[in-house]
Amino acid sequence: MRIVGKTIKLLIGAILGLVLTNKCNLFLHLPFVPKESAFNICVSVYVTIAEILVEEGFDYLWKTITNRFLSSIEVIMTAVNSNPDMSYYPEMRFNTEGLAEANIIVRIDGKRKDFEDTKIILRKSAIADIQNNYRTNGVNVDNDGNYIIDICSLFGGCQERTKLVFTFKISLAVVPLDGESTTRLEPEFANKKLNVLSKKNYATLRTVR
């Protein structure tokens, strides 16, 4: 989509540059510009200017649409005391006591109404039980052992568009198994609306014998 969008912008810029050159070639009236070069110079300058204006116009339009109609959420799994990085997929191991810790970073930009009934779910794995380290409104471990974050509750009473960042710390207790095992801790979005843009990464949890 990015390549298609960039191609469209360049095409529009090129067309505008050619149209403006044919309508009003300012370089024909500059005495220090050779007449035979005026067209090529004008096209190059006009196309460059048109591309910049088109790029700015598209950015402004996208921001307007985003602020009015779209919301976004990012969920980043990270090791404790590590910097959150969406492009990084951390690996975590249990300590000698059979425990591991992880942070779930949640970044929200949008309106509360766009997240009605939407939840982040980190499902219980076959090798670890998830423990909720902090009692927070809207966060719980259900009867099946899944860690659930009710996104709407994170807004409190705020109805206006806002930016929110939360860090949730969880503990994982190993389930006794023979040999070495790995599992993926990947957040899921339940009941996410179509106008909510989302990103997430995942972490790998490994047992070592």
Backbone as CSV, one residue per row, in Angstrom:
resi,resn,N_x,N_y,N_z,CA_x,CA_y,CA_z,C_x,C_y,C_z
1,MET,0.820,-1.213,0.000,0.000,0.000,0.000,0.854,1.264,0.000
2,ARG,1.978,1.210,0.735,2.853,2.373,0.769,3.429,2.676,-0.605
3,ILE,3.818,1.603,-1.328,4.383,1.778,-2.667,3.333,2.350,-3.599
4,VAL,2.100,1.835,-3.511,1.016,2.347,-4.355,0.744,3.813,-4.048
5,GLY,0.695,4.144,-2.752,0.448,5.529,-2.358,1.535,6.470,-2.843
6,LYS,2.788,6.043,-2.716,3.906,6.875,-3.162,3.880,7.061,-4.672
7,THR,3.538,5.989,-5.407,3.455,6.073,-6.869,2.381,7.048,-7.299
8,ILE,1.238,7.001,-6.627,0.137,7.917,-6.959,0.557,9.366,-6.712
9,LYS,1.237,9.608,-5.588,1.695,10.966,-5.272,2.661,11.476,-6.331
10,LEU,3.604,10.631,-6.737,4.589,11.032,-7.752,3.901,11.294,-9.092
11,LEU,2.926,10.470,-9.425,2.207,10.641,-10.690,1.432,11.952,-10.705
12,ILE,0.744,12.245,-9.613,-0.004,13.503,-9.526,0.948,14.692,-9.602
13,GLY,2.089,14.597,-8.907,3.072,15.676,-8.945,3.612,15.900,-10.335
14,ALA,3.886,14.811,-11.066,4.405,14.934,-12.427,3.375,15.575,-13.359
15,ILE,2.108,15.162,-13.227,1.048,15.730,-14.080,0.872,17.219,-13.792
16,LEU,0.839,17.577,-12.520,0.695,18.994,-12.162,1.868,19.815,-12.680
17,GLY,3.072,19.251,-12.553,4.257,19.956,-13.039,4.202,20.217,-14.529
18,LEU,3.782,19.224,-15.300,3.677,19.395,-16.761,2.590,20.394,-17.135
19,VAL,1.445,20.306,-16.449,0.340,21.241,-16.740,0.766,22.671,-16.448
20,LEU,1.408,22.903,-15.316,1.844,24.259,-14.953,2.917,24.763,-15.904
21,THR,3.788,23.872,-16.349,4.840,24.277,-17.293,4.227,24.762,-18.600
22,ASN,3.222,24.045,-19.096,2.570,24.439,-20.344,1.725,25.696,-20.191
23,LYS,1.209,25.908,-18.983,0.361,27.079,-18.744,1.186,28.336,-18.474
24,CYS,2.236,28.162,-17.687,3.001,29.345,-17.266,4.456,28.965,-17.018
25,ASN,5.261,29.070,-18.047,6.684,28.754,-17.939,7.448,30.036,-17.601
26,LEU,7.700,30.241,-16.317,8.380,31.459,-15.873,9.812,31.552,-16.389
27,PHE,10.422,30.407,-16.652,11.828,30.400,-17.055,12.032,30.924,-18.476
28,LEU,10.929,31.001,-19.263,11.027,31.618,-20.589,11.299,33.115,-20.512
29,HIS,10.977,33.696,-19.349,11.106,35.152,-19.193,12.356,35.556,-18.424
30,LEU,13.194,34.581,-18.102,14.439,34.881,-17.395,15.579,34.953,-18.408
31,PRO,16.231,36.103,-18.509,17.245,36.309,-19.556,18.466,35.395,-19.411
32,PHE,18.774,34.941,-18.223,19.967,34.112,-18.036,19.696,32.616,-18.280
33,VAL,18.438,32.276,-18.616,18.096,30.881,-18.912,18.004,30.707,-20.428
34,PRO,18.792,29.801,-21.010,18.713,29.554,-22.461,17.306,29.090,-22.852
35,LYS,16.809,29.633,-23.970,15.455,29.316,-24.391,15.256,27.822,-24.618
36,GLU,16.284,27.163,-25.184,16.133,25.747,-25.482,16.111,24.871,-24.220
37,SER,16.556,25.456,-23.076,16.584,24.692,-21.823,15.448,25.064,-20.887
38,ALA,14.696,26.109,-21.245,13.664,26.626,-20.343,12.610,25.581,-19.995
39,PHE,12.207,24.779,-20.994,11.155,23.791,-20.742,11.616,22.725,-19.749
40,ASN,12.799,22.146,-20.018,13.297,21.077,-19.139,13.533,21.573,-17.712
41,ILE,14.099,22.786,-17.600,14.344,23.343,-16.275,13.029,23.596,-15.546
42,CYS,12.074,24.153,-16.278,10.779,24.469,-15.667,10.064,23.198,-15.208
43,VAL,10.087,22.163,-16.050,9.439,20.904,-15.677,10.055,20.338,-14.399
44,SER,11.374,20.338,-14.332,12.063,19.794,-13.155,11.681,20.553,-11.887
45,VAL,11.691,21.876,-11.970,11.371,22.708,-10.807,9.905,22.561,-10.411
46,TYR,9.013,22.653,-11.393,7.585,22.575,-11.101,7.188,21.200,-10.549
47,VAL,7.754,20.137,-11.138,7.426,18.798,-10.665,7.897,18.613,-9.214
48,THR,9.095,19.116,-8.902,9.609,19.006,-7.532,8.697,19.738,-6.545
49,ILE,8.314,20.968,-6.915,7.427,21.747,-6.048,6.066,21.066,-5.906
50,ALA,5.541,20.567,-7.029,4.236,19.906,-7.006,4.271,18.660,-6.128
51,GLU,5.366,17.886,-6.212,5.483,16.676,-5.393,5.503,17.017,-3.902
52,ILE,6.201,18.099,-3.548,6.243,18.524,-2.144,4.852,18.928,-1.672
53,LEU,4.136,19.709,-2.512,2.795,20.166,-2.141,1.815,18.998,-2.046
54,VAL,1.926,18.057,-2.974,1.050,16.880,-2.948,1.317,16.045,-1.696
55,GLU,2.603,15.858,-1.363,2.975,15.098,-0.171,2.394,15.748,1.087
56,GLU,2.555,17.076,1.194,2.017,17.787,2.353,0.495,17.708,2.389
57,GLY,-0.116,17.799,1.212,-1.572,17.725,1.139,-2.103,16.366,1.577
58,PHE,-1.440,15.310,1.103,-1.847,13.961,1.494,-1.657,13.749,2.996
59,ASP,-0.536,14.246,3.534,-0.276,14.100,4.971,-1.343,14.817,5.794
60,TYR,-1.689,16.039,5.358,-2.717,16.802,6.070,-4.066,16.087,5.997
61,LEU,-4.391,15.569,4.804,-5.665,14.863,4.624,-5.703,13.605,5.479
62,TRP,-4.589,12.858,5.516,-4.542,11.625,6.309,-4.678,11.920,7.799
63,LYS,-4.007,12.974,8.264,-4.114,13.341,9.673,-5.541,13.772,10.024
64,THR,-6.176,14.489,9.098,-7.550,14.923,9.332,-8.489,13.730,9.428
65,ILE,-8.321,12.786,8.494,-9.163,11.588,8.500,-8.910,10.762,9.759
66,THR,-7.618,10.620,10.108,-7.253,9.830,11.286,-7.855,10.427,12.551
67,ASN,-7.699,11.736,12.720,-8.194,12.390,13.934,-9.715,12.351,14.040
68,ARG,-10.381,12.304,12.906,-11.840,12.356,12.939,-12.488,10.974,12.953
69,PHE,-11.916,10.052,12.197,-12.600,8.776,12.004,-11.858,7.552,12.535
70,LEU,-10.558,7.659,12.759,-9.780,6.478,13.106,-9.153,6.593,14.493
71,SER,-8.940,5.449,15.117,-8.164,5.358,16.347,-7.074,4.315,16.120
72,SER,-6.106,4.283,17.016,-5.031,3.307,16.861,-4.604,2.761,18.215
73,ILE,-4.059,1.550,18.176,-3.557,0.921,19.396,-2.334,0.083,19.053
74,GLU,-1.346,0.141,19.926,-0.148,-0.680,19.797,0.034,-1.480,21.084
75,VAL,0.374,-2.746,20.941,0.649,-3.601,22.098,2.035,-4.206,21.893
76,ILE,2.932,-3.909,22.828,4.317,-4.343,22.702,4.677,-5.253,23.873
77,MET,5.072,-6.464,23.564,5.604,-7.381,24.573,7.095,-7.113,24.727
78,THR,7.547,-6.995,25.962,8.958,-6.718,26.193,9.403,-7.335,27.514
79,ALA,10.687,-7.616,27.604,11.243,-8.088,28.869,11.273,-6.933,29.857
80,VAL,11.224,-7.249,31.140,11.271,-6.221,32.173,12.599,-5.458,32.073
81,ASN,12.518,-4.127,32.260,13.693,-3.232,32.190,14.296,-3.135,30.793
82,SER,13.505,-3.462,29.768,13.946,-3.298,28.385,13.119,-2.207,27.723
83,ASN,13.711,-1.544,26.736,12.986,-0.514,26.009,11.981,-1.149,25.052
84,PRO,10.757,-0.644,25.030,9.758,-1.206,24.112,10.127,-0.956,22.663
85,ASP,10.046,-2.006,21.850,10.409,-1.902,20.439,9.479,-2.825,19.653
86,MET,8.626,-2.233,18.820,7.653,-3.008,18.063,8.313,-3.989,17.106
87,SER,9.493,-3.658,16.625,10.161,-4.512,15.644,10.998,-5.617,16.282
88,TYR,11.027,-5.667,17.617,11.843,-6.657,18.326,10.936,-7.705,18.960
89,TYR,11.356,-8.966,18.877,10.574,-10.067,19.413,11.410,-10.766,20.496
90,PRO,11.237,-10.353,21.744,12.124,-10.826,22.814,11.927,-12.307,23.150
91,GLU,12.992,-12.897,23.651,12.920,-14.259,24.177,13.164,-14.201,25.677
92,MET,12.307,-14.843,26.422,12.412,-14.846,27.878,12.514,-16.270,28.396
93,ARG,13.250,-16.438,29.482,13.430,-17.762,30.074,13.068,-17.721,31.552
94,PHE,12.684,-18.859,32.056,12.351,-18.967,33.470,13.629,-18.972,34.314
95,ASN,13.523,-18.386,35.509,14.674,-18.442,36.422,14.674,-19.775,37.171
96,THR,15.578,-19.923,38.101,15.721,-21.194,38.814,14.497,-21.526,39.651
97,GLU,13.689,-20.522,39.942,12.466,-20.752,40.726,11.256,-21.027,39.835
98,GLY,11.493,-21.101,38.520,10.403,-21.378,37.593,9.515,-20.188,37.308
99,LEU,10.063,-18.977,37.434,9.291,-17.764,37.181,9.942,-16.925,36.076
100,ALA,9.105,-16.218,35.334,9.577,-15.255,34.338,8.661,-14.044,34.400
101,GLU,9.183,-12.902,33.990,8.384,-11.675,34.002,8.406,-11.033,32.624
102,ALA,7.337,-10.318,32.349,7.238,-9.595,31.075,6.410,-8.341,31.276
103,ASN,6.659,-7.360,30.433,5.841,-6.146,30.408,4.986,-6.141,29.150
104,ILE,3.778,-5.648,29.296,2.897,-5.419,28.156,2.679,-3.912,28.060
105,ILE,3.232,-3.307,27.026,3.087,-1.858,26.821,1.898,-1.628,25.894
106,VAL,0.960,-0.814,26.335,-0.224,-0.500,25.537,-0.229,0.995,25.235
107,ARG,-0.225,1.332,23.955,-0.273,2.724,23.510,-1.551,2.951,22.721
108,ILE,-2.315,3.929,23.149,-3.616,4.201,22.540,-3.666,5.651,22.056
109,ASP,-4.209,5.836,20.873,-4.460,7.173,20.346,-5.850,7.145,19.718
110,GLY,-6.827,7.716,20.419,-8.179,7.659,19.867,-9.247,8.023,20.870
111,LYS,-10.472,7.636,20.521,-11.634,7.952,21.344,-12.154,6.695,22.039
112,ARG,-12.689,6.910,23.211,-13.192,5.799,24.020,-14.242,4.981,23.275
113,LYS,-15.116,5.653,22.538,-16.223,4.953,21.871,-15.737,3.971,20.820
114,ASP,-14.533,4.203,20.271,-13.997,3.292,19.260,-13.520,1.969,19.859
115,PHE,-13.412,1.913,21.185,-12.900,0.710,21.845,-13.951,0.010,22.699
116,GLU,-15.213,0.343,22.472,-16.283,-0.320,23.216,-16.221,-1.831,22.978
117,ASP,-16.191,-2.599,24.057,-16.175,-4.070,24.028,-14.871,-4.658,23.485
118,THR,-13.875,-3.828,23.188,-12.604,-4.336,22.673,-11.692,-4.747,23.821
119,LYS,-11.061,-5.885,23.682,-10.172,-6.394,24.726,-8.862,-6.896,24.124
120,ILE,-7.813,-6.806,24.917,-6.542,-7.442,24.597,-6.496,-8.749,25.388
121,ILE,-6.210,-9.831,24.696,-6.178,-11.140,25.363,-4.811,-11.783,25.160
122,LEU,-4.192,-12.164,26.261,-2.969,-12.960,26.229,-3.342,-14.329,26.781
123,ARG,-3.405,-15.290,25.894,-3.942,-16.589,26.275,-2.943,-17.417,27.075
124,LYS,-3.489,-18.195,28.003,-2.690,-19.105,28.821,-2.001,-20.111,27.897
125,SER,-0.731,-20.343,28.133,0.019,-21.292,27.315,0.096,-22.647,28.005
126,ALA,0.608,-23.616,27.278,0.720,-24.971,27.832,1.866,-25.100,28.814
127,ILE,2.792,-24.125,28.804,3.969,-24.269,29.665,4.023,-23.255,30.794
128,ALA,3.046,-22.350,30.865,3.115,-21.326,31.919,1.738,-20.829,32.320
129,ASP,1.592,-20.539,33.590,0.402,-19.876,34.118,0.701,-18.381,34.239
130,ILE,-0.258,-17.553,33.836,-0.078,-16.108,33.892,-0.617,-15.577,35.206
131,GLN,0.169,-14.735,35.853,-0.239,-14.127,37.115,-0.276,-12.610,36.954
132,ASN,-1.351,-12.011,37.399,-1.514,-10.563,37.331,-0.807,-9.927,38.524
133,ASN,0.256,-9.161,38.253,1.049,-8.599,39.346,0.359,-7.439,40.054
134,TYR,-0.509,-6.721,39.335,-1.134,-5.535,39.922,-2.643,-5.600,39.737
135,ARG,-3.362,-5.191,40.756,-4.811,-5.113,40.681,-5.181,-3.787,40.045
136,THR,-5.542,-3.838,38.779,-5.863,-2.628,38.034,-7.259,-2.758,37.457
137,ASN,-8.003,-1.670,37.467,-9.345,-1.671,36.918,-9.317,-2.074,35.445
138,GLY,-10.132,-3.065,35.106,-10.219,-3.497,33.717,-9.225,-4.556,33.321
139,VAL,-8.388,-5.014,34.259,-7.381,-6.041,33.968,-7.600,-7.227,34.894
140,ASN,-7.665,-8.414,34.327,-7.868,-9.603,35.162,-7.415,-10.861,34.429
141,VAL,-7.267,-11.940,35.200,-7.028,-13.267,34.642,-8.336,-14.044,34.783
142,ASP,-8.897,-14.509,33.652,-10.207,-15.155,33.714,-10.095,-16.596,34.205
143,ASN,-11.218,-17.284,34.229,-11.262,-18.645,34.765,-10.460,-19.645,33.937
144,ASP,-10.195,-19.298,32.686,-9.403,-20.177,31.823,-7.911,-19.869,31.891
145,GLY,-7.539,-18.872,32.699,-6.135,-18.506,32.829,-5.643,-17.509,31.817
146,ASN,-6.558,-16.899,31.058,-6.174,-15.893,30.072,-6.071,-14.518,30.714
147,TYR,-5.062,-13.763,30.319,-4.862,-12.404,30.835,-5.617,-11.448,29.923
148,ILE,-6.506,-10.662,30.488,-7.411,-9.834,29.692,-7.340,-8.376,30.137
149,ILE,-7.223,-7.493,29.141,-7.247,-6.048,29.380,-8.463,-5.469,28.667
150,ASP,-9.359,-4.866,29.425,-10.523,-4.195,28.848,-10.100,-2.772,28.472
151,ILE,-9.928,-2.534,27.172,-9.340,-1.272,26.712,-10.211,-0.075,27.070
152,CYS,-11.501,-0.234,26.921,-12.408,0.885,27.167,-12.259,1.425,28.583
153,SER,-12.023,0.530,29.535,-11.913,0.947,30.928,-10.664,1.794,31.178
154,LEU,-9.677,1.707,30.310,-8.447,2.475,30.491,-8.677,3.973,30.296
155,PHE,-9.742,4.327,29.615,-10.044,5.741,29.373,-10.662,6.418,30.589
156,GLY,-11.122,5.625,31.549,-11.831,6.237,32.669,-13.096,6.896,32.159
157,GLY,-13.297,8.139,32.537,-14.477,8.858,32.076,-14.222,9.741,30.873
158,CYS,-13.016,9.692,30.307,-12.668,10.564,29.178,-13.356,10.099,27.899
159,GLN,-14.082,10.991,27.251,-14.773,10.678,26.010,-14.083,11.292,24.788
160,GLU,-13.234,12.297,25.018,-12.565,12.980,23.918,-11.374,12.164,23.423
161,ARG,-10.905,12.496,22.243,-9.717,11.834,21.702,-8.523,12.129,22.602
162,THR,-7.763,11.099,22.916,-6.628,11.272,23.810,-5.550,10.249,23.498
163,LYS,-4.362,10.485,24.019,-3.256,9.538,23.889,-2.949,8.959,25.271
164,LEU,-2.868,7.648,25.347,-2.636,6.962,26.609,-1.519,5.941,26.449
165,VAL,-0.721,5.778,27.488,0.325,4.754,27.510,0.258,4.040,28.857
166,PHE,0.177,2.714,28.818,0.127,1.914,30.033,1.182,0.813,29.966
167,THR,1.733,0.476,31.118,2.645,-0.648,31.233,2.075,-1.638,32.236
168,PHE,1.822,-2.851,31.776,1.295,-3.904,32.633,2.372,-4.968,32.817
169,LYS,2.659,-5.278,34.064,3.690,-6.268,34.373,3.035,-7.577,34.773
170,ILE,3.457,-8.654,34.125,2.895,-9.960,34.442,4.010,-10.924,34.846
171,SER,3.645,-11.913,35.631,4.558,-12.996,35.992,4.062,-14.276,35.352
172,LEU,4.987,-15.142,34.995,4.654,-16.420,34.395,5.283,-17.527,35.216
173,ALA,4.460,-18.441,35.675,4.933,-19.557,36.485,4.954,-20.811,35.624
174,VAL,6.095,-21.462,35.570,6.262,-22.612,34.687,5.372,-23.771,35.121
175,VAL,4.817,-24.461,34.137,4.084,-25.701,34.376,5.087,-26.843,34.217
176,PRO,5.241,-27.706,35.224,6.258,-28.762,35.153,6.137,-29.616,33.891
177,LEU,7.225,-29.645,33.108,7.278,-30.436,31.882,8.653,-31.073,31.774
178,ASP,8.733,-32.132,31.028,10.027,-32.754,30.768,10.649,-32.138,29.523
179,GLY,11.977,-31.961,29.565,12.682,-31.452,28.394,12.517,-29.960,28.198
180,GLU,12.895,-29.493,27.022,12.844,-28.070,26.689,11.599,-27.772,25.870
181,SER,10.936,-26.676,26.205,9.717,-26.290,25.494,9.737,-24.792,25.221
182,THR,9.063,-24.393,24.164,8.911,-22.971,23.843,7.461,-22.683,23.521
183,THR,7.060,-21.445,23.746,5.721,-21.018,23.390,5.769,-19.556,22.995
184,ARG,4.797,-19.131,22.233,4.721,-17.740,21.804,3.676,-17.013,22.631
185,LEU,4.074,-15.889,23.195,3.147,-15.019,23.919,2.761,-13.883,22.976
186,GLU,1.599,-14.018,22.377,1.167,-13.042,21.374,-0.200,-12.478,21.738
187,PRO,-0.294,-11.180,21.976,-1.583,-10.572,22.318,-2.577,-10.700,21.155
188,GLU,-3.829,-10.832,21.498,-4.904,-10.865,20.513,-5.870,-9.715,20.794
189,PHE,-6.534,-9.244,19.733,-7.565,-8.216,19.893,-8.928,-8.867,19.706
190,ALA,-9.783,-8.731,20.697,-11.140,-9.256,20.607,-12.115,-8.112,20.389
191,ASN,-13.023,-8.288,19.439,-14.072,-7.289,19.142,-13.488,-5.950,18.705
192,LYS,-12.389,-5.982,17.970,-11.785,-4.728,17.493,-12.580,-4.191,16.308
193,LYS,-12.896,-2.909,16.345,-13.665,-2.277,15.278,-12.792,-2.014,14.046
194,LEU,-13.443,-1.886,12.903,-12.721,-1.713,11.643,-11.985,-0.380,11.560
195,ASN,-12.438,0.610,12.317,-11.797,1.925,12.255,-10.661,2.066,13.268
196,VAL,-10.238,0.962,13.863,-9.110,0.983,14.801,-7.905,0.316,14.152
197,LEU,-6.848,1.097,13.957,-5.609,0.565,13.412,-4.809,-0.078,14.545
198,SER,-4.238,-1.229,14.305,-3.551,-1.943,15.384,-2.201,-2.481,14.942
199,LYS,-1.289,-2.539,15.919,0.020,-3.158,15.725,0.352,-3.949,16.980
200,LYS,1.146,-4.993,16.806,1.564,-5.781,17.961,2.809,-6.577,17.596
201,ASN,3.532,-6.983,18.616,4.622,-7.937,18.423,4.336,-9.158,19.294
202,TYR,5.306,-9.995,19.489,5.118,-11.143,20.374,6.444,-11.464,21.054
203,ALA,6.355,-12.261,22.100,7.558,-12.706,22.810,7.588,-14.231,22.799
204,THR,8.800,-14.775,22.893,8.960,-16.226,22.976,9.374,-16.579,24.403
205,LEU,8.698,-17.545,24.975,8.999,-18.019,26.321,9.585,-19.421,26.213
206,ARG,10.741,-19.626,26.840,11.448,-20.886,26.688,11.796,-21.495,28.051
207,THR,11.590,-22.790,28.138,12.053,-23.519,29.312,13.343,-24.244,28.940
208,VAL,14.272,-24.274,29.854,15.556,-24.943,29.604,15.821,-25.915,30.732
209,ARG,16.098,-27.135,30.386,16.413,-28.157,31.385,17.914,-28.470,31.341
